[in-house]
Each structure stands twice: as structure tokens, then as C-alpha cells.
């Protein structure tokens, strides 16, 4: 099999840079997966000290069925990032007044970054003192859906908003990221998003 692929057949995009704002910051709270607002977060290379997703490694779960449950693996989920625009889109799709970022475990809420959830792996989100690297899109789950239902319809039976969130938030749930450069990030600061060159992989 030839390893040569016609240049015309490749779908490539150059590197891009865009600007946005860190609208709000949140750290872990109770009950899981909820978070609470803070003015700043001191990040180290393992994430947010003292939180559930802190560390270079984590245990495999249902998102990684190719590993045994509980097997230790590299963590790509130190930080959860979501956008104000996509939260609004989720609310509209679920036909509710609002979906608050702290209900669904967000650490960082941005604005001004188009299609945040579609940022490719390797994208750098650059703050004044720290840099994050996007690892993957964040898949919406029923745990976050239950948190939404707890706030908006606490007396309703299961099978309503808890299931609507995973269905309606696909492609809008934001991204998970790791810390590449440690430092303090602050609510309200400007951020720069550096998207690497992209070429759609093909087998031939």
C-alpha cells in the first residue's frame, strides 16, 4: 500500500489565534460535581490543588472501556472549561431558563471563543501567568444532568432533565485540559487561544 497521499486530498487548516475572556472561575464544592465561584485559582502542573481531578494520573472509568475499571492512567481531566455561549445554547436546547456553570462542574467559563468544544487537542489557552493545553472534548453525562435537575426540578422523577442534558449538550459541553505552565489565573482576564495546524487523518 502506498503511503503517499495527494496533497489535494488532504483537508488541512493553518494554525490560528483568537482572543477571549475568562468570565468566571470555579473550584470544587459539594455535592459532586458542583463547583463554587472564586476570584482566582493558583494552578500548579497537576491542576487545582486539593480537588478531585488534581494529579498527573487518575483511575480509568466508564469513559475508558478499553482499560479495566480503576486502572491507573494519565490524567487529561485536570481542568474543565466551558463557554458562556455554549451554556446558552444548552439552555435553549433543554428549554430551561439557565444552566449554571457551577451546577455542572465547570472550572473556567470563557466568552468570545467560537465553538469552544470543537477546539482540537493540543490547543493552548494562554492566560497572563499560566497556560492550559486542551486534551479532548468533555462528554456530557447524567451526573451533571442530575445536578441540573436538582436545581430546576427537585421534585420531579428521574428521566427528565437528568437525561435531557446528555442528549442536548453533545458538542457543547466544553473541553477538558491540563496545565502546561503553572501560575495564577484570574476571573475577568483576557485569554489567547492558539490553535495548532490541523490535517484530517486518512488511512489512504
C-alpha positions as CSV (number, residue, x, y, z in Angstrom):
1,X,0.0,0.0,0.0
2,X,1.4,3.4,-1.0
3,X,2.0,5.8,1.9
4,X,1.7,8.8,-0.5
5,X,-1.5,10.9,-0.2
6,X,-2.3,13.5,-2.8
7,X,-1.9,17.0,-1.3
8,X,-5.2,17.9,-2.9
9,X,-6.9,15.1,-1.0
10,X,-5.7,16.3,2.4
11,X,-8.0,18.6,4.3
12,X,-5.7,21.0,6.2
13,X,-6.1,24.2,8.2
14,X,-3.3,26.5,9.2
15,X,-2.6,27.5,12.8
16,X,-5.0,30.1,14.2
17,X,-5.0,32.5,17.1
18,X,-8.2,34.0,18.7
19,X,-8.9,36.1,21.7
20,X,-11.4,35.7,24.5
21,X,-12.1,36.5,28.1
22,X,-12.0,34.3,31.3
23,X,-15.5,35.3,32.5
24,X,-15.5,33.3,35.7
25,X,-13.6,30.7,37.8
26,X,-14.9,27.9,40.0
27,X,-13.4,25.3,42.3
28,X,-14.8,22.0,43.6
29,X,-17.7,22.1,46.1
30,X,-20.4,19.8,47.4
31,X,-22.4,17.9,46.2
32,X,-20.3,16.5,43.3
33,X,-20.0,17.6,40.6
34,X,-20.8,21.1,41.6
35,X,-18.3,24.0,42.0
36,X,-18.3,27.4,43.6
37,X,-17.1,30.8,42.3
38,X,-13.7,32.2,43.2
39,X,-11.8,35.3,42.0
40,X,-8.6,33.5,41.2
41,X,-7.1,30.0,41.1
42,X,-3.4,29.2,41.7
43,X,-2.6,26.3,39.3
44,X,0.3,24.0,39.5
45,X,1.3,21.4,37.0
46,X,-1.1,18.9,38.5
47,X,-4.1,21.1,38.3
48,X,-6.0,22.7,41.1
49,X,-4.6,21.5,44.5
50,X,-7.0,19.8,46.8
51,X,-9.6,18.9,44.1
52,X,-10.9,15.5,42.8
53,X,-9.1,15.8,39.5
54,X,-5.8,17.0,40.8
55,X,-2.8,15.0,39.8
56,X,-0.8,13.6,36.8
57,X,-2.7,10.3,36.9
58,X,-6.3,9.2,37.6
59,X,-8.2,5.9,37.6
60,X,-9.9,4.7,34.5
61,X,-13.7,4.9,34.5
62,X,-16.6,4.3,32.1
63,X,-15.2,6.8,29.6
64,X,-12.3,4.4,29.0
65,X,-13.8,1.0,28.4
66,X,-10.5,-0.2,26.8
67,X,-9.0,-0.2,30.3
68,X,-10.0,-2.1,33.4
69,X,-12.2,0.0,35.7
70,X,-9.9,1.6,38.3
71,X,-6.6,1.1,36.3
72,X,-4.2,4.0,36.8
73,X,-3.8,6.1,33.7
74,X,-2.5,9.6,32.7
75,X,-5.0,12.3,33.6
76,X,-6.2,14.6,30.9
77,X,-9.0,16.0,33.0
78,X,-7.3,18.4,35.4
79,X,-9.4,21.4,34.3
80,X,-12.9,21.7,32.9
81,X,-13.5,24.7,30.5
82,X,-16.9,25.7,29.1
83,X,-18.1,28.8,27.3
84,X,-20.9,31.2,28.1
85,X,-22.1,31.0,24.6
86,X,-22.4,27.2,24.7
87,X,-24.1,27.3,28.1
88,X,-26.8,29.5,26.5
89,X,-27.1,27.0,23.6
90,X,-27.5,24.1,26.0
91,X,-30.2,26.0,28.0
92,X,-32.1,26.7,24.8
93,X,-31.9,23.1,23.6
94,X,-33.1,21.9,27.0
95,X,-35.8,24.6,27.1
96,X,-34.8,25.8,30.5
97,X,-34.1,29.4,31.7
98,X,-30.5,28.7,32.5
99,X,-27.8,26.1,33.0
100,X,-25.3,27.5,35.6
101,X,-21.7,26.5,35.1
102,X,-21.2,25.7,38.7
103,X,-24.0,23.1,38.5
104,X,-22.1,21.0,36.0
105,X,-18.6,21.2,37.5
106,X,-17.0,23.9,35.4
107,X,-13.7,25.4,36.5
108,X,-13.4,28.1,33.8
109,X,-16.1,29.9,31.9
110,X,-15.0,31.8,28.7
111,X,-16.6,34.1,26.3
112,X,-15.7,35.2,22.8
113,X,-14.2,31.9,21.7
114,X,-16.2,30.4,18.9
115,X,-17.1,26.7,19.1
116,X,-15.0,26.1,22.2
117,X,-16.0,22.4,22.4
118,X,-14.6,21.9,18.9
119,X,-11.1,23.2,19.8
120,X,-8.7,20.3,18.8
121,X,-6.4,18.6,21.1
122,X,-3.1,20.5,21.5
123,X,-4.8,23.9,21.5
124,X,-3.2,26.2,24.1
125,X,-5.3,28.5,26.2
126,X,-2.9,31.2,27.4
127,X,-3.5,33.3,30.5
128,X,-1.2,36.1,31.7
129,X,0.6,33.7,34.1
130,X,-0.5,30.2,33.1
131,X,-1.2,28.0,30.1
132,X,-3.6,25.1,29.6
133,X,-3.5,22.5,26.9
134,X,-6.8,21.1,25.5
135,X,-6.9,17.4,25.8
136,X,-10.4,16.4,24.5
137,X,-14.0,17.5,24.3
138,X,-15.9,16.9,27.5
139,X,-18.7,14.4,27.1
140,X,-22.0,15.4,28.8
141,X,-23.1,12.9,31.4
142,X,-26.1,12.1,33.5
143,X,-24.3,13.1,36.7
144,X,-24.2,16.7,35.6
145,X,-27.8,16.2,34.3
146,X,-28.9,15.2,37.8
147,X,-27.3,18.3,39.2
148,X,-29.3,20.5,36.8
149,X,-32.5,18.6,37.8
150,X,-31.7,19.1,41.5
151,X,-31.7,22.9,40.9
152,X,-34.5,23.3,38.4
153,X,-36.9,20.4,39.2
154,X,-36.0,18.9,42.6
155,X,-39.4,17.2,43.0
156,X,-39.5,15.6,39.5
157,X,-39.0,11.9,38.9
158,X,-35.8,10.7,37.2
159,X,-35.8,10.6,33.4
160,X,-36.4,14.3,32.8
161,X,-33.7,16.9,32.9
162,X,-31.1,14.4,34.0
163,X,-31.4,12.6,30.7
164,X,-32.1,15.7,28.6
165,X,-28.6,17.2,29.4
166,X,-26.6,14.3,27.9
167,X,-28.8,14.3,24.8
168,X,-28.9,18.1,24.3
169,X,-25.4,19.1,25.3
170,X,-23.5,16.9,22.8
171,X,-20.9,19.1,21.1
172,X,-21.5,21.9,23.6
173,X,-20.1,20.6,26.9
174,X,-16.7,22.3,26.6
175,X,-13.3,20.7,26.9
176,X,-11.0,19.1,29.5
177,X,-7.5,20.4,29.7
178,X,-4.2,20.0,31.6
179,X,-1.8,22.6,33.0
180,X,1.3,23.2,30.8
181,X,2.6,26.4,32.6
182,X,1.7,26.9,36.3
183,X,0.5,30.2,37.6
184,X,-2.4,32.1,38.9
185,X,-5.4,32.7,36.7
186,X,-8.0,35.4,37.4
187,X,-11.6,36.0,36.6
188,X,-12.0,38.8,34.1
189,X,-8.6,38.5,32.5
190,X,-8.0,38.3,28.7
191,X,-7.0,34.9,27.2
192,X,-5.4,34.0,24.0
193,X,-6.3,30.7,22.2
194,X,-3.6,29.2,20.0
195,X,-5.0,26.5,17.7
196,X,-2.3,24.3,16.1
197,X,-2.3,23.4,12.4
198,X,-4.9,20.7,11.6
199,X,-4.9,18.0,9.0
200,X,-7.7,15.4,8.8
201,X,-6.2,12.0,9.2
202,X,-6.9,9.5,6.5
203,X,-5.9,5.8,6.1
204,X,-5.2,6.3,2.4
